[in-house]
Amino acid sequence: MDEAQLKKTCLYDRHVALGAKMSPFGGFIMPIQYSGIIAEHMAVRTAVGMFDVSHMGEIFVSGPDAEAFVNYIFTNDIRPMEAGGILYGMMCYPDGGTVDDLLVYKQSQGRDYLLVVNASNIDKDYQWILDNSKGYDVKVENVSSQWGQIAIQGPAAEKTVVDVLRLDAAKELTFYTFVDTQWNGSPLILSRTGYTGEDGFEVYAPEESIRLIWDRLLVNDVVPCGLGCRDTLRFEAGLPLYGDELSSEISPVMAGFKMFCKFEKEQFIGKEALVDQKDNGTARRLVGIELHDKAIPRAGYPVELEDGTEVGVVTTGYHSISLDRSLCFAMVDSSYGKLGTPLWIRIRKKVFPGEVIKKRFYQTNYKK
């Protein structure tokens, strides 16, 4: 896509003023790094950092049939949730492939929901939701262009949100809960969520409020962080990225996320295919691999057996900043997915030995 066609978030000018390295992502021009990926990564692991995530999409679903409809298009089960609760899950195609992974915020009992979707999928998701809403008495609104979002992440996130933004409600929130509130006279949603494996919050607000919040955090020494370290952080915590670990070709079951598919529900789109995969297995599955070397496995590198037979491909890989280990996610033939299985990664003309390990590499630090 030509750079002139890329969308800009409401914080674009702030990123440029800070000298951020900018690059296309999900149809937007986004900051990849400011001071550097390692420094930003460690700021989140040890103190607090902030991310512009205004490229994410916000879709509201409301009306008499909202609960039944959202439960039909979502793999998780929203019915037991109380207002103020959040669930992670997926929307799937009838064949089990993933439309998107998303968060569902329950704003009121049975009638009002916020769906937070991936930037690259906003238009596709909105159309897919509309197409499947026929027969339900619901109103679907895509407000992605009207709202901005900042993620405040790290061990000092709560103190920052309370002391700097004066949002005392943060102290009462537990992991995956939120509150509708006000900030500087404008509506604001504050949730205890994030994509880093650390404690943290995400704030949603109209764009002018988001700019003011960013500026206030910046002058109070909160480290601005780019999408580069957002990827290294989520990877260490075992969190998927749509397009890499989930896609129209990779189902939640294949990716190891069947715990977010509530098969006891009477129906949801893709249930039949996913039940079959759960009960009968899949040809491929997502695994974690650790290399016995400091070589860095990158997305697209082949995964092989000792004799050179190719049995998979790396989806994401790094030399972990927090753990000082060479790690990757890989999609492999299911027969080679057992923990401890020896596998080799081909990096250009050399192969490096490794073994299958659990996909959550880093011990997460959420406030339960």
C-alpha positions as CSV (number, residue, x, y, z in Angstrom):
1,M,0.0,0.0,0.0
2,D,1.3,3.5,-0.9
3,E,2.2,5.5,2.2
4,A,-0.3,8.2,1.2
5,Q,-3.1,5.7,1.4
6,L,-2.2,4.6,5.0
7,K,-4.4,5.8,7.8
8,K,-3.0,7.9,10.7
9,T,-4.0,7.7,14.3
10,C,-4.9,10.8,16.3
11,L,-1.4,10.6,17.9
12,Y,0.6,10.5,14.6
13,D,2.0,14.0,15.0
14,R,3.2,13.1,18.5
15,H,5.1,10.1,17.2
16,V,6.8,12.1,14.5
17,A,7.7,14.9,17.0
18,L,9.3,12.2,19.2
19,G,11.4,10.9,16.3
20,A,9.7,7.5,16.2
21,K,10.6,5.1,13.5
22,M,7.3,4.8,11.5
23,S,6.2,1.9,9.4
24,P,3.0,0.5,7.8
25,F,0.9,-1.9,10.0
26,G,-2.6,-3.1,9.5
27,G,-3.4,-0.3,7.0
28,F,-2.0,2.4,9.3
29,I,1.4,4.2,9.6
30,M,2.5,3.3,13.1
31,P,5.5,3.9,15.4
32,I,7.7,0.8,15.5
33,Q,10.2,2.2,18.1
34,Y,11.3,5.4,19.8
35,S,14.4,4.9,22.0
36,G,14.8,1.3,20.9
37,I,13.0,-2.0,21.2
38,I,15.1,-3.4,24.0
39,A,14.8,-0.3,26.2
40,E,11.0,-0.1,25.6
41,H,10.5,-3.8,26.2
42,M,12.4,-3.6,29.5
43,A,10.5,-0.4,30.5
44,V,7.3,-2.4,30.4
45,R,8.7,-5.4,32.2
46,T,10.2,-3.3,35.0
47,A,8.3,-0.1,35.3
48,V,5.7,1.4,32.9
49,G,5.3,2.1,29.2
50,M,2.5,3.4,26.9
51,F,1.4,2.4,23.5
52,D,-0.7,4.1,20.9
53,V,-3.2,1.4,20.0
54,S,-5.7,3.7,18.4
55,H,-5.5,1.6,15.2
56,M,-7.6,-1.1,16.9
57,G,-11.3,-1.2,15.9
58,E,-14.3,-0.6,18.1
59,I,-17.7,-1.9,17.1
60,F,-20.7,-1.5,19.3
61,V,-23.6,-4.0,19.3
62,S,-26.8,-3.1,21.1
63,G,-30.5,-3.9,21.1
64,P,-32.9,-6.5,22.5
65,D,-31.1,-9.4,20.8
66,A,-27.6,-8.2,21.4
67,E,-26.7,-10.9,23.9
68,A,-28.0,-13.8,21.8
69,F,-26.4,-12.3,18.6
70,V,-22.9,-11.7,20.1
71,N,-23.0,-15.2,21.7
72,Y,-23.8,-16.6,18.2
73,I,-20.8,-15.0,16.5
74,F,-18.3,-15.4,19.4
75,T,-16.7,-18.6,20.5
76,N,-16.6,-17.8,24.2
77,D,-19.8,-17.6,26.3
78,I,-20.9,-14.1,27.3
79,R,-24.1,-15.1,29.1
80,P,-22.6,-15.7,32.6
81,M,-20.8,-12.3,32.5
82,E,-21.8,-9.4,34.6
83,A,-21.8,-5.9,33.3
84,G,-18.3,-4.6,33.5
85,G,-16.8,-7.9,32.4
86,I,-14.6,-8.7,29.4
87,L,-14.0,-11.9,27.6
88,Y,-11.4,-12.9,25.0
89,G,-12.3,-15.2,22.1
90,M,-12.7,-15.5,18.4
91,M,-15.2,-15.1,15.6
92,C,-14.9,-18.1,13.2
93,Y,-16.1,-19.1,9.8
94,P,-18.3,-22.2,9.4
95,D,-15.2,-24.2,8.6
96,G,-13.5,-23.2,11.9
97,G,-11.1,-20.8,10.4
98,T,-10.6,-17.6,12.4
99,V,-12.3,-14.3,11.2
100,D,-10.6,-12.5,14.0
101,D,-9.6,-12.7,17.7
102,L,-11.2,-10.0,19.8
103,L,-12.3,-8.7,23.2
104,V,-16.0,-8.4,24.1
105,Y,-16.9,-5.8,26.8
106,K,-20.3,-6.3,28.4
107,Q,-21.6,-2.8,29.1
108,S,-25.1,-3.6,30.3
109,Q,-27.0,-6.7,31.1
110,G,-28.0,-8.3,27.8
111,R,-28.2,-5.2,25.6
112,D,-24.9,-3.4,25.0
113,Y,-21.6,-4.7,24.0
114,L,-18.3,-3.3,22.7
115,L,-16.2,-5.6,20.4
116,V,-12.6,-4.6,20.1
117,V,-11.1,-6.0,16.9
118,N,-7.7,-6.0,15.1
119,A,-6.8,-3.0,13.0
120,S,-6.2,-4.9,9.8
121,N,-9.6,-6.6,10.1
122,I,-11.9,-3.6,11.0
123,D,-13.7,-3.4,7.7
124,K,-13.9,-7.1,7.1
125,D,-15.1,-7.8,10.7
126,Y,-17.8,-5.0,10.5
127,Q,-19.1,-6.4,7.2
128,W,-19.0,-10.0,8.6
129,I,-20.9,-8.9,11.7
130,L,-23.5,-7.1,9.6
131,D,-24.0,-10.0,7.3
132,N,-24.6,-12.4,10.2
133,S,-27.0,-10.0,12.1
134,K,-30.0,-10.8,9.8
135,G,-32.9,-12.0,11.9
136,Y,-31.6,-10.4,15.1
137,D,-33.0,-7.1,16.5
138,V,-29.6,-5.4,17.0
139,K,-27.9,-2.2,16.1
140,V,-24.3,-2.5,14.9
141,E,-22.1,0.6,14.9
142,N,-18.4,0.9,13.7
143,V,-17.0,3.8,15.7
144,S,-13.4,3.0,15.1
145,S,-12.6,6.3,13.4
146,Q,-14.1,8.3,16.4
147,W,-12.3,6.6,19.3
148,G,-8.6,6.5,20.2
149,Q,-6.9,4.0,22.6
150,I,-3.8,4.0,24.7
151,A,-2.4,1.0,26.5
152,I,-0.5,1.7,29.8
153,Q,1.4,-1.4,30.7
154,G,3.9,-2.6,33.4
155,P,4.3,-3.1,37.2
156,A,3.8,0.7,37.8
157,A,0.7,0.9,35.6
158,E,-1.8,1.2,38.4
159,K,0.1,3.9,40.2
160,T,0.5,5.8,37.0
161,V,-3.2,5.7,36.1
162,V,-4.2,6.7,39.6
163,D,-1.6,9.4,40.2
164,V,-1.2,10.9,36.8
165,L,-4.6,10.5,35.2
166,R,-6.6,10.7,38.5
167,L,-8.6,7.6,37.6
168,D,-9.1,6.1,41.0
169,A,-11.4,3.5,39.6
170,A,-8.2,1.7,38.5
171,K,-7.6,0.4,42.0
172,E,-10.9,-1.5,42.0
173,L,-10.5,-3.2,38.7
174,T,-9.3,-6.8,38.4
175,F,-8.0,-8.5,35.3
176,Y,-10.5,-8.4,32.4
177,T,-12.9,-5.9,34.0
178,F,-13.7,-2.3,33.0
179,V,-15.6,0.8,34.0
180,D,-17.4,3.4,32.0
181,T,-16.3,6.8,33.4
182,Q,-15.5,10.4,32.5
183,W,-12.2,12.2,32.0
184,N,-11.9,15.9,31.5
185,G,-15.6,16.1,30.7
186,S,-15.6,13.4,28.1
187,P,-16.6,9.7,28.2
188,L,-13.8,7.2,28.8
189,I,-13.6,3.4,29.1
190,L,-10.9,2.1,31.5
191,S,-10.1,-1.6,31.4
192,R,-7.6,-3.8,33.1
193,T,-6.4,-5.5,30.0
194,G,-3.3,-5.5,27.7
195,Y,-1.1,-7.5,25.3
196,T,2.2,-7.7,27.2
197,G,1.9,-10.2,30.0
198,E,2.2,-7.5,32.6
199,D,-0.4,-5.7,34.7
200,G,-1.9,-2.8,32.8
201,F,-4.8,-0.8,31.5
202,E,-6.3,0.3,28.2
203,V,-8.1,3.6,27.9
204,Y,-10.6,4.3,25.2
205,A,-11.8,7.9,24.6
206,P,-12.6,10.5,21.9
207,E,-9.5,11.5,20.0
208,E,-9.0,14.9,21.7
209,S,-9.0,13.3,25.1
210,I,-6.5,10.6,23.9
211,R,-4.1,13.4,22.8
212,L,-4.4,15.1,26.2
213,I,-3.9,11.8,28.0
214,W,-0.8,10.9,25.9
215,D,0.7,14.4,26.6
216,R,0.1,14.1,30.3
217,L,1.7,10.7,30.5
218,L,4.6,11.8,28.5
219,V,5.5,14.7,30.8
220,N,5.2,12.4,33.7
221,D,8.0,10.1,32.3
222,V,5.9,7.3,31.0
223,V,8.0,5.6,28.3
224,P,6.5,5.7,24.8
225,C,6.7,2.3,23.3
226,G,6.3,1.2,19.7
227,L,4.8,-1.9,18.0
228,G,8.2,-3.5,17.9
229,C,8.3,-4.2,21.6
230,R,4.6,-4.8,21.7
231,D,5.3,-7.9,19.5
232,T,8.3,-9.1,21.6
233,L,6.2,-8.7,24.8
234,R,3.1,-10.5,23.6
235,F,5.3,-13.2,22.1
236,E,7.0,-14.0,25.4
237,A,3.6,-14.1,27.1
238,G,2.3,-16.7,24.6
239,L,-0.2,-14.4,23.0
240,P,-1.1,-14.8,19.3
241,L,-1.0,-12.2,16.5
242,Y,-3.8,-12.4,13.9
243,G,-2.2,-13.3,10.6
244,D,0.6,-15.2,12.2
245,E,-0.8,-17.6,14.9
246,L,-4.5,-17.2,13.9
247,S,-6.0,-16.7,10.5
248,S,-8.7,-17.9,8.1
249,E,-6.5,-21.0,7.7
250,I,-5.7,-21.4,11.4
251,S,-8.5,-22.2,13.8
252,P,-8.5,-21.6,17.5
253,V,-8.2,-25.4,18.1
254,M,-5.1,-25.6,15.8
255,A,-3.6,-22.7,17.6
256,G,-4.1,-24.2,21.0
257,F,-6.8,-21.9,22.1
258,K,-9.8,-24.2,22.4
259,M,-10.2,-23.1,26.1
260,F,-11.8,-19.9,24.5
261,C,-14.3,-22.0,22.6
262,K,-17.3,-22.9,24.8
263,F,-18.5,-26.1,23.2
264,E,-21.3,-26.5,25.7
265,K,-23.1,-23.5,24.1
266,E,-26.0,-24.6,21.9
267,Q,-24.6,-22.9,18.9
268,F,-22.0,-20.5,17.6
269,I,-20.6,-20.0,14.1
270,G,-17.9,-22.6,13.4
271,K,-18.9,-24.9,16.3
272,E,-19.4,-28.0,14.3
273,A,-16.0,-27.8,12.6
274,L,-14.2,-26.9,15.8
275,V,-15.8,-29.8,17.7
276,D,-14.7,-32.2,15.0
277,Q,-11.1,-30.8,15.3
278,K,-11.2,-31.1,19.1
279,D,-12.4,-34.7,19.0
280,N,-10.5,-36.0,16.0
281,G,-7.4,-33.9,15.9
282,T,-6.0,-31.6,13.2
283,A,-3.3,-32.0,10.6
284,R,-1.3,-29.1,12.0
285,R,-0.9,-27.5,15.4
286,L,0.9,-24.5,16.9
287,V,3.8,-25.2,19.2
288,G,6.6,-23.4,21.0
289,I,10.2,-24.3,20.2
290,E,13.4,-23.4,22.0
291,L,16.6,-23.5,20.0
292,H,19.8,-24.9,21.6
293,D,21.7,-21.9,20.2
294,K,21.6,-18.1,20.1
295,A,20.5,-18.1,16.4
296,I,17.3,-16.2,15.8
297,P,14.3,-18.1,14.2
298,R,12.2,-15.8,12.1
299,A,8.7,-16.0,10.6
300,G,8.7,-18.2,7.5
301,Y,11.8,-20.3,8.4
302,P,11.3,-24.0,7.8
303,V,10.9,-26.5,10.7
304,E,12.6,-29.8,9.9
305,L,13.4,-33.3,11.2
306,E,17.0,-34.3,11.6
307,D,17.0,-35.9,8.2
308,G,15.9,-32.6,6.6
309,T,12.2,-33.5,6.1
310,E,10.2,-30.3,6.4
311,V,7.3,-30.6,8.9
312,G,6.4,-27.0,9.6
313,V,7.1,-23.3,9.5
314,V,8.0,-20.6,12.1
315,T,5.2,-18.1,12.6
316,T,6.9,-15.7,15.1
317,G,10.5,-16.0,16.5
318,Y,12.9,-13.9,18.5
319,H,15.9,-14.1,20.8
320,S,13.8,-13.3,23.9
321,I,14.8,-10.0,25.5
322,S,13.5,-11.0,29.0
323,L,14.7,-14.6,29.0
324,D,17.9,-14.5,26.8
325,R,16.7,-17.6,24.9
326,S,16.0,-18.2,21.2
327,L,12.3,-19.1,21.0
328,C,9.6,-19.3,18.4
329,F,6.0,-20.3,17.6
330,A,5.7,-22.7,14.7
331,M,2.9,-24.4,12.9
332,V,3.9,-28.1,12.6
333,D,2.5,-31.4,11.6
334,S,0.5,-32.6,14.6
335,S,2.5,-35.8,15.1
336,Y,5.5,-33.6,16.0
337,G,3.7,-31.4,18.5
338,K,4.4,-33.3,21.7
339,L,6.5,-31.5,24.4
340,G,10.1,-32.5,24.2
341,T,10.0,-33.5,20.5
342,P,13.3,-32.6,18.9
343,L,13.0,-30.3,15.8
344,W,15.4,-28.3,13.7
345,I,15.0,-24.8,12.3
346,R,16.6,-24.0,9.0
347,I,18.1,-20.5,9.0
348,R,19.4,-19.8,5.6
349,K,21.9,-22.6,4.8
350,K,22.3,-23.9,8.3
351,V,20.0,-25.9,10.6
352,F,19.8,-25.5,14.4
353,P,18.5,-28.1,16.8
354,G,15.7,-27.3,19.3
355,E,12.8,-28.9,21.0
356,V,9.1,-28.4,21.5
357,I,8.2,-26.5,24.8
358,K,5.1,-24.8,26.2
359,K,4.1,-21.7,24.2
360,R,3.9,-19.4,27.2
361,F,7.6,-18.6,27.6
362,Y,7.3,-15.9,30.2
363,Q,5.6,-15.9,33.6
364,T,2.8,-13.4,33.3
365,N,2.0,-10.9,36.0
366,Y,-1.7,-10.1,35.8
367,K,-3.7,-8.7,38.7
368,K,-6.4,-11.4,39.2
